[in-house]
Amino acid sequence: MRLQRRQLLAAGGMIAGAAYTGLARAAVQQAQNLKPIKLPPPIGRPERIERLARARALMRANDIGAILVEPGASLDYFTGVQWWRSERLTAAVIPAEGDPLIVTPFFEKPSVEESLGVKAEVRTWNEDEEPLKVVADFLRERGLAGARIGMEETNRFFILDRLNRQLPSGRVVSANPVVRGCRMIKTAPEIALMQAASDITLHAFAYTWPRLKAGMTPADIDATIGEATRALGGNYDGGLVLLGEGTAYPHGTHKPQTVERGTNVLFDCGCDVHGYKSDISRSFVWGADPTQEQRKVWMQMRRGQDIAFAAARLGAPAGSVDDAVRSAYESWGYGPGYKLPGLSHRTGHGIGMEGHEPVNLVHGEMTPLAPGMSFSNEPGIYLPGKFGIRLEDCFHMTASGPKWFSVPPTSLEEPIGGNA
Protein backbone atom coordinates (compact mmCIF):
# COMPACT_ATOMS: atom_id res chain seq x y z
CA MET A 1 0.00 0.00 0.00
CA ARG A 2 3.01 2.26 0.48
CA LEU A 3 3.18 5.29 -1.84
CA GLN A 4 6.32 6.99 -3.01
CA ARG A 5 7.64 10.01 -1.09
CA ARG A 6 6.45 12.66 -3.55
CA GLN A 7 3.02 11.03 -3.71
CA LEU A 8 2.79 11.20 0.07
CA LEU A 9 3.75 14.85 -0.02
CA ALA A 10 1.04 15.53 -2.58
CA ALA A 11 -1.48 13.66 -0.44
CA GLY A 12 -0.70 15.89 2.53
CA GLY A 13 -0.83 15.29 6.26
CA MET A 14 1.96 12.75 6.16
CA ILE A 15 5.70 12.60 6.51
CA ALA A 16 7.33 13.28 3.16
CA GLY A 17 10.23 15.68 3.53
CA ALA A 18 9.30 16.54 7.12
CA ALA A 19 12.04 17.12 9.69
CA TYR A 20 12.16 14.80 12.66
CA THR A 21 12.24 16.12 16.24
CA GLY A 22 14.81 15.62 19.00
CA LEU A 23 12.84 12.65 20.28
CA ALA A 24 14.15 10.58 17.38
CA ARG A 25 17.74 11.83 17.32
CA ALA A 26 19.30 9.02 19.34
CA ALA A 27 17.42 6.29 17.49
CA VAL A 28 18.37 7.75 14.13
CA GLN A 29 22.03 8.11 15.08
CA GLN A 30 22.26 4.63 16.60
CA ALA A 31 20.71 3.12 13.46
CA GLN A 32 23.85 4.11 11.58
CA ASN A 33 25.71 1.39 13.51
CA LEU A 34 23.57 -1.43 12.11
CA LYS A 35 25.53 -3.83 9.94
CA PRO A 36 24.42 -4.19 6.30
CA ILE A 37 23.07 -7.55 5.22
CA LYS A 38 24.70 -9.43 2.37
CA LEU A 39 22.94 -8.52 -0.87
CA PRO A 40 22.47 -10.63 -3.99
CA PRO A 41 24.14 -9.30 -7.15
CA PRO A 42 22.25 -6.88 -9.39
CA ILE A 43 20.62 -8.11 -12.57
CA GLY A 44 23.32 -8.71 -15.17
CA ARG A 45 23.65 -8.96 -18.93
CA PRO A 46 22.87 -12.72 -19.20
CA GLU A 47 19.53 -12.22 -17.40
CA ARG A 48 18.59 -9.34 -19.71
CA ILE A 49 19.51 -11.37 -22.78
CA GLU A 50 17.11 -14.07 -21.57
CA ARG A 51 14.43 -11.42 -21.06
CA LEU A 52 14.80 -10.21 -24.62
CA ALA A 53 14.53 -13.78 -25.85
CA ARG A 54 11.27 -14.26 -23.91
CA ALA A 55 9.96 -10.96 -25.22
CA ARG A 56 10.69 -11.96 -28.81
CA ALA A 57 8.95 -15.31 -28.36
CA LEU A 58 5.88 -13.55 -26.94
CA MET A 59 5.89 -11.06 -29.81
CA ARG A 60 5.90 -13.87 -32.34
CA ALA A 61 3.15 -15.70 -30.46
CA ASN A 62 0.98 -12.57 -30.41
CA ASP A 63 1.72 -11.32 -33.96
CA ILE A 64 3.52 -8.21 -32.73
CA GLY A 65 6.42 -6.99 -34.86
CA ALA A 66 8.06 -4.76 -32.26
CA ILE A 67 7.37 -3.01 -28.96
CA LEU A 68 8.20 0.54 -27.94
CA VAL A 69 9.15 1.23 -24.32
CA GLU A 70 9.68 4.59 -22.62
CA PRO A 71 11.99 5.24 -19.63
CA GLY A 72 10.88 3.58 -16.43
CA ALA A 73 10.93 0.12 -14.95
CA SER A 74 10.23 -1.67 -18.24
CA LEU A 75 13.07 0.08 -20.09
CA ASP A 76 15.45 -0.86 -17.27
CA TYR A 77 14.05 -4.40 -17.22
CA PHE A 78 14.81 -5.10 -20.87
CA THR A 79 17.86 -2.91 -21.58
CA GLY A 80 19.36 -1.71 -18.30
CA VAL A 81 18.91 1.92 -19.39
CA GLN A 82 18.00 4.03 -16.37
CA TRP A 83 16.58 7.32 -17.56
CA TRP A 84 13.70 9.66 -16.90
CA ARG A 85 10.77 10.88 -18.95
CA SER A 86 10.66 14.37 -20.37
CA GLU A 87 9.39 16.09 -23.49
CA ARG A 88 12.57 14.82 -25.21
CA LEU A 89 12.03 11.24 -26.25
CA THR A 90 14.35 8.50 -25.10
CA ALA A 91 12.95 5.03 -25.77
CA ALA A 92 13.73 1.50 -26.84
CA VAL A 93 12.27 -0.26 -29.85
CA ILE A 94 12.54 -4.02 -29.39
CA PRO A 95 11.78 -5.97 -32.58
CA ALA A 96 10.68 -9.59 -32.72
CA GLU A 97 13.88 -10.31 -34.67
CA GLY A 98 17.27 -8.69 -34.18
CA ASP A 99 18.83 -6.29 -31.71
CA PRO A 100 16.91 -3.45 -30.02
CA LEU A 101 17.16 0.19 -30.98
CA ILE A 102 17.71 2.97 -28.44
CA VAL A 103 16.49 6.38 -29.58
CA THR A 104 17.74 9.39 -27.61
CA PRO A 105 18.70 13.06 -28.11
CA PHE A 106 22.17 13.51 -29.60
CA PHE A 107 23.54 15.28 -26.55
CA GLU A 108 22.24 12.55 -24.20
CA LYS A 109 23.84 9.59 -26.00
CA PRO A 110 26.95 9.24 -23.78
CA SER A 111 24.88 9.38 -20.61
CA VAL A 112 22.24 6.95 -21.85
CA GLU A 113 24.90 4.47 -22.96
CA GLU A 114 26.38 4.36 -19.43
CA SER A 115 23.62 2.07 -18.15
CA LEU A 116 22.88 0.19 -21.38
CA GLY A 117 23.14 -3.48 -20.45
CA VAL A 118 22.51 -5.28 -23.76
CA LYS A 119 23.73 -5.12 -27.33
CA ALA A 120 21.68 -2.44 -29.09
CA GLU A 121 21.95 0.13 -31.84
CA VAL A 122 21.77 3.73 -30.61
CA ARG A 123 20.35 6.36 -32.96
CA THR A 124 20.11 10.00 -32.03
CA TRP A 125 18.03 12.98 -33.03
CA ASN A 126 18.74 16.71 -32.83
CA GLU A 127 16.51 19.33 -31.29
CA ASP A 128 15.08 20.40 -34.67
CA GLU A 129 14.23 16.82 -35.71
CA GLU A 130 11.28 14.48 -35.09
CA PRO A 131 12.36 11.52 -32.89
CA LEU A 132 9.40 9.41 -34.01
CA LYS A 133 10.74 9.61 -37.57
CA VAL A 134 13.87 7.84 -36.26
CA VAL A 135 11.61 5.13 -34.86
CA ALA A 136 9.57 4.89 -38.06
CA ASP A 137 12.70 4.68 -40.24
CA PHE A 138 14.03 1.83 -38.12
CA LEU A 139 10.75 -0.07 -38.41
CA ARG A 140 10.69 0.36 -42.19
CA GLU A 141 14.27 -0.89 -42.42
CA ARG A 142 13.28 -3.99 -40.47
CA GLY A 143 10.30 -4.62 -42.75
CA LEU A 144 7.83 -3.67 -40.02
CA ALA A 145 6.12 -0.67 -41.63
CA GLY A 146 2.77 -2.47 -41.70
CA ALA A 147 3.30 -4.64 -38.64
CA ARG A 148 1.51 -4.50 -35.32
CA ILE A 149 3.59 -2.30 -33.00
CA GLY A 150 3.09 -2.79 -29.29
CA MET A 151 2.98 0.22 -26.96
CA GLU A 152 4.01 -0.33 -23.34
CA GLU A 153 0.94 0.55 -21.30
CA THR A 154 2.48 3.57 -19.52
CA ASN A 155 3.74 5.25 -22.73
CA ARG A 156 2.47 8.79 -23.18
CA PHE A 157 -0.10 9.67 -25.81
CA PHE A 158 2.15 11.98 -27.83
CA ILE A 159 4.33 9.01 -28.79
CA LEU A 160 1.38 7.08 -30.19
CA ASP A 161 0.00 10.17 -31.93
CA ARG A 162 3.27 11.18 -33.58
CA LEU A 163 4.25 7.64 -34.55
CA ASN A 164 0.90 7.27 -36.32
CA ARG A 165 1.73 10.37 -38.37
CA GLN A 166 5.13 8.99 -39.33
CA LEU A 167 3.91 5.45 -39.98
CA PRO A 168 0.26 5.61 -41.06
CA SER A 169 0.36 2.05 -42.34
CA GLY A 170 1.32 0.68 -38.92
CA ARG A 171 -1.12 -0.76 -36.42
CA VAL A 172 -0.47 0.20 -32.83
CA VAL A 173 -1.60 -2.33 -30.23
CA SER A 174 -1.04 -2.98 -26.55
CA ALA A 175 2.34 -4.44 -25.59
CA ASN A 176 0.81 -6.02 -22.48
CA PRO A 177 1.03 -9.60 -23.81
CA VAL A 178 4.79 -9.08 -24.07
CA VAL A 179 5.73 -6.72 -21.24
CA ARG A 180 3.34 -8.14 -18.67
CA GLY A 181 4.06 -11.61 -19.97
CA CYS A 182 7.71 -11.10 -19.05
CA ARG A 183 7.65 -8.86 -15.99
CA MET A 184 4.84 -10.60 -14.09
CA ILE A 185 6.86 -13.82 -13.94
CA LYS A 186 9.86 -13.24 -11.68
CA THR A 187 13.00 -15.31 -12.10
CA ALA A 188 15.16 -16.64 -9.28
CA PRO A 189 17.55 -13.61 -9.36
CA GLU A 190 14.58 -11.25 -9.11
CA ILE A 191 13.05 -13.22 -6.23
CA ALA A 192 16.39 -13.10 -4.41
CA LEU A 193 16.54 -9.30 -4.69
CA MET A 194 12.96 -8.94 -3.47
CA GLN A 195 13.72 -11.26 -0.56
CA ALA A 196 16.70 -9.10 0.43
CA ALA A 197 14.56 -5.96 0.27
CA SER A 198 11.91 -7.59 2.48
CA ASP A 199 14.52 -8.75 4.97
CA ILE A 200 15.91 -5.23 5.25
CA THR A 201 12.50 -3.63 5.78
CA LEU A 202 11.52 -6.14 8.45
CA HIS A 203 14.84 -5.66 10.28
CA ALA A 204 14.32 -1.87 10.14
CA PHE A 205 10.86 -2.32 11.70
CA ALA A 206 12.31 -4.57 14.40
CA TYR A 207 14.88 -1.87 15.18
CA THR A 208 12.35 0.96 15.26
CA TRP A 209 9.40 -0.56 17.14
CA PRO A 210 11.01 -0.76 20.61
CA ARG A 211 12.44 2.76 20.26
CA LEU A 212 9.12 4.58 19.98
CA LYS A 213 8.55 7.30 22.60
CA ALA A 214 5.56 9.35 23.70
CA GLY A 215 5.31 12.54 21.64
CA MET A 216 7.01 11.14 18.55
CA THR A 217 5.56 12.23 15.22
CA PRO A 218 5.22 10.22 12.00
CA ALA A 219 8.32 12.06 10.73
CA ASP A 220 10.31 10.89 13.77
CA ILE A 221 9.33 7.29 13.17
CA ASP A 222 9.92 7.44 9.42
CA ALA A 223 13.37 8.95 9.95
CA THR A 224 14.27 6.07 12.23
CA ILE A 225 12.98 3.43 9.81
CA GLY A 226 14.72 5.18 6.93
CA GLU A 227 18.11 5.42 8.63
CA ALA A 228 17.93 1.77 9.70
CA THR A 229 16.98 0.76 6.16
CA ARG A 230 19.92 2.59 4.62
CA ALA A 231 22.36 1.20 7.19
CA LEU A 232 21.15 -2.32 6.41
CA GLY A 233 21.81 -1.80 2.70
CA GLY A 234 18.48 -0.72 1.20
CA ASN A 235 17.54 2.43 -0.71
CA TYR A 236 14.79 4.33 1.09
CA ASP A 237 12.56 7.03 -0.38
CA GLY A 238 10.14 7.59 2.46
CA GLY A 239 7.35 5.52 3.89
CA LEU A 240 3.94 5.91 5.45
CA VAL A 241 3.53 6.13 9.22
CA LEU A 242 0.06 6.68 10.67
CA LEU A 243 -1.02 7.18 14.27
CA GLY A 244 -4.33 7.07 16.13
CA GLU A 245 -7.37 7.92 14.06
CA GLY A 246 -5.07 8.37 11.05
CA THR A 247 -4.78 4.60 10.82
CA ALA A 248 -8.49 4.45 9.89
CA TYR A 249 -7.70 6.04 6.51
CA PRO A 250 -5.45 3.93 4.24
CA HIS A 251 -3.27 6.85 3.13
CA GLY A 252 -3.61 9.06 6.18
CA THR A 253 -4.98 12.39 7.31
CA HIS A 254 -3.99 16.06 7.55
CA LYS A 255 -4.59 16.03 11.31
CA PRO A 256 -1.53 16.25 13.61
CA GLN A 257 -0.49 12.85 14.98
CA THR A 258 1.75 11.94 17.91
CA VAL A 259 2.48 8.77 19.85
CA GLU A 260 0.58 8.50 23.14
CA ARG A 261 -0.28 5.62 25.45
CA GLY A 262 -2.80 3.38 23.75
CA THR A 263 -2.08 4.87 20.31
CA ASN A 264 -2.76 2.65 17.33
CA VAL A 265 0.43 2.74 15.20
CA LEU A 266 0.78 1.72 11.56
CA PHE A 267 4.06 1.36 9.66
CA ASP A 268 3.78 0.94 5.85
CA CYS A 269 7.25 1.08 4.32
CA GLY A 270 9.57 -0.61 1.90
CA CYS A 271 12.91 -0.26 0.21
CA ASP A 272 14.77 -0.91 -3.01
CA VAL A 273 17.61 -3.38 -3.55
CA HIS A 274 19.23 -3.16 -6.99
CA GLY A 275 15.90 -1.99 -8.45
CA TYR A 276 13.56 -4.43 -6.68
CA LYS A 277 11.02 -3.47 -4.02
CA SER A 278 9.64 -4.55 -0.68
CA ASP A 279 6.36 -3.40 0.88
CA ILE A 280 5.45 -4.35 4.45
CA SER A 281 2.92 -2.99 6.96
CA ARG A 282 2.66 -3.53 10.69
CA SER A 283 -0.04 -2.36 13.11
CA PHE A 284 0.18 -2.37 16.91
CA VAL A 285 -0.84 -0.50 20.06
CA TRP A 286 1.84 1.49 21.89
CA GLY A 287 2.36 1.82 25.61
CA ALA A 288 -0.82 0.18 26.88
CA ASP A 289 -2.82 -3.00 26.65
CA PRO A 290 -4.97 -3.08 23.52
CA THR A 291 -8.68 -2.56 23.97
CA GLN A 292 -10.98 -5.47 23.31
CA GLU A 293 -11.98 -3.86 20.00
CA GLN A 294 -8.39 -3.26 18.91
CA ARG A 295 -7.46 -6.86 19.64
CA LYS A 296 -10.54 -8.22 17.90
CA VAL A 297 -9.97 -6.23 14.70
CA TRP A 298 -6.23 -7.05 14.66
CA MET A 299 -6.97 -10.77 14.93
CA GLN A 300 -9.66 -10.60 12.24
CA MET A 301 -7.36 -8.74 9.86
CA ARG A 302 -4.55 -11.19 10.57
CA ARG A 303 -6.99 -14.02 9.77
CA GLY A 304 -7.80 -12.20 6.54
CA GLN A 305 -4.16 -12.57 5.47
CA ASP A 306 -4.34 -16.31 6.05
CA ILE A 307 -7.55 -16.57 4.03
CA ALA A 308 -5.92 -14.69 1.15
CA PHE A 309 -2.79 -16.86 1.31
CA ALA A 310 -4.84 -20.06 1.28
CA ALA A 311 -6.89 -18.81 -1.69
CA ALA A 312 -3.76 -18.08 -3.75
CA ARG A 313 -3.79 -21.36 -5.65
CA LEU A 314 -2.01 -21.97 -8.93
CA GLY A 315 -4.40 -21.45 -11.84
CA ALA A 316 -6.97 -19.58 -9.74
CA PRO A 317 -8.03 -16.14 -10.99
CA ALA A 318 -6.17 -13.39 -9.12
CA GLY A 319 -9.51 -11.80 -8.21
CA SER A 320 -10.63 -14.93 -6.38
CA VAL A 321 -8.16 -14.12 -3.60
CA ASP A 322 -9.94 -10.81 -2.97
CA ASP A 323 -13.33 -12.53 -3.17
CA ALA A 324 -12.36 -15.07 -0.51
CA VAL A 325 -11.31 -12.37 1.94
CA ARG A 326 -14.34 -10.17 1.28
CA SER A 327 -16.70 -13.11 1.78
CA ALA A 328 -15.21 -13.79 5.21
CA TYR A 329 -15.28 -10.13 6.19
CA GLU A 330 -18.93 -9.81 5.23
CA SER A 331 -19.73 -12.85 7.39
CA TRP A 332 -18.10 -10.98 10.30
CA GLY A 333 -20.29 -7.91 9.75
CA TYR A 334 -18.04 -5.74 7.57
CA GLY A 335 -18.88 -4.23 4.19
CA PRO A 336 -20.62 -5.44 2.14
CA GLY A 337 -18.14 -5.23 -0.70
CA TYR A 338 -15.89 -2.19 -0.42
CA LYS A 339 -18.11 -0.34 2.05
CA LEU A 340 -16.92 0.76 5.48
CA PRO A 341 -16.34 -0.30 8.15
CA GLY A 342 -14.37 -3.03 6.45
CA LEU A 343 -11.94 -3.40 3.54
CA SER A 344 -12.21 -0.42 1.20
CA HIS A 345 -9.30 -1.30 -1.12
CA ARG A 346 -8.06 -4.37 -3.00
CA THR A 347 -6.55 -7.25 -1.07
CA GLY A 348 -3.19 -6.85 -2.80
CA HIS A 349 -1.16 -5.55 -5.71
CA GLY A 350 1.59 -6.91 -7.88
CA ILE A 351 5.14 -5.98 -6.87
CA GLY A 352 8.60 -6.24 -8.38
CA MET A 353 10.64 -3.42 -9.90
CA GLU A 354 7.74 -1.15 -8.96
CA GLY A 355 5.95 -1.07 -5.63
CA HIS A 356 2.63 -1.38 -7.46
CA GLU A 357 2.56 -3.23 -10.76
CA PRO A 358 0.16 -5.55 -12.60
CA VAL A 359 -1.80 -7.53 -11.75
CA ASN A 360 -3.85 -6.88 -8.62
CA LEU A 361 -5.66 -9.15 -6.20
CA VAL A 362 -8.94 -7.38 -6.82
CA HIS A 363 -12.51 -8.47 -7.57
CA GLY A 364 -12.95 -9.26 -11.25
CA GLU A 365 -9.28 -9.81 -12.14
CA MET A 366 -9.25 -13.04 -14.15
CA THR A 367 -5.50 -13.46 -14.75
CA PRO A 368 -4.62 -16.96 -13.49
CA LEU A 369 -2.00 -17.21 -10.76
CA ALA A 370 1.26 -18.76 -11.99
CA PRO A 371 4.71 -19.52 -10.58
CA GLY A 372 6.86 -16.39 -10.38
CA MET A 373 4.02 -13.93 -9.78
CA SER A 374 4.47 -11.73 -6.69
CA PHE A 375 1.85 -9.85 -4.67
CA SER A 376 1.20 -7.93 -1.50
CA ASN A 377 -1.31 -9.42 0.94
CA GLU A 378 -2.91 -6.57 2.90
CA PRO A 379 -6.66 -6.95 3.51
CA GLY A 380 -6.90 -4.08 6.00
CA ILE A 381 -9.92 -3.39 8.19
CA TYR A 382 -10.81 0.28 8.72
CA LEU A 383 -13.23 1.82 11.23
CA PRO A 384 -13.70 5.48 10.23
CA GLY A 385 -13.36 7.87 13.18
CA LYS A 386 -11.67 5.20 15.30
CA PHE A 387 -8.69 3.29 13.93
CA GLY A 388 -7.61 0.84 11.26
CA ILE A 389 -5.50 -2.29 11.19
CA ARG A 390 -3.32 -3.15 8.19
CA LEU A 391 -0.81 -5.94 8.12
CA GLU A 392 0.96 -6.33 4.80
CA ASP A 393 3.30 -9.10 3.73
CA CYS A 394 4.29 -9.99 0.19
CA PHE A 395 4.43 -13.46 -1.28
CA HIS A 396 5.43 -15.10 -4.53
CA MET A 397 3.89 -18.06 -6.29
CA THR A 398 6.00 -21.20 -6.57
CA ALA A 399 5.37 -24.55 -8.27
CA SER A 400 3.90 -25.75 -4.94
CA GLY A 401 1.88 -22.62 -4.15
CA PRO A 402 2.47 -19.29 -2.39
CA LYS A 403 5.56 -18.53 -0.32
CA TRP A 404 6.01 -15.53 1.98
CA PHE A 405 8.77 -12.98 1.52
CA SER A 406 8.07 -11.82 5.10
CA VAL A 407 6.15 -14.00 7.54
CA PRO A 408 3.22 -12.21 9.23
CA PRO A 409 3.25 -11.67 13.01
CA THR A 410 1.25 -13.96 15.27
CA SER A 411 0.19 -11.54 18.01
CA LEU A 412 -0.20 -7.90 18.98
CA GLU A 413 2.42 -8.42 21.68
CA GLU A 414 5.04 -9.42 19.06
CA PRO A 415 3.85 -7.27 16.17
CA ILE A 416 6.86 -7.46 13.83
CA GLY A 417 7.01 -11.22 13.37
CA GLY A 418 8.53 -12.70 10.25
CA ASN A 419 12.16 -13.49 9.72
CA ALA A 420 13.60 -10.36 11.35
Beta strands, then each sheet from edge to edge (+ up, - down):
strand 1: 66-69
strand 2: 91-95
strand 3: 101-105
strand 4: 121-125
strand 5: 148-151
strand 6: 171-174
strand 7: 240-243
strand 8: 263-269
strand 9: 272-273
strand 10: 276-277
strand 11: 280-286
strand 12: 348-350
strand 13: 357-361
strand 14: 374-377
strand 15: 381-383
strand 16: 387-389
strand 17: 393-398
strand 18: 401-404
sheet 1: 4+ 3+ 2- 1+ 5+ 6+
sheet 2: 7+ 8- 11+
sheet 3: 9+ 10-
sheet 4: 12+ 13-
sheet 5: 14+ 17- 18+
sheet 6: 15+ 16-
end
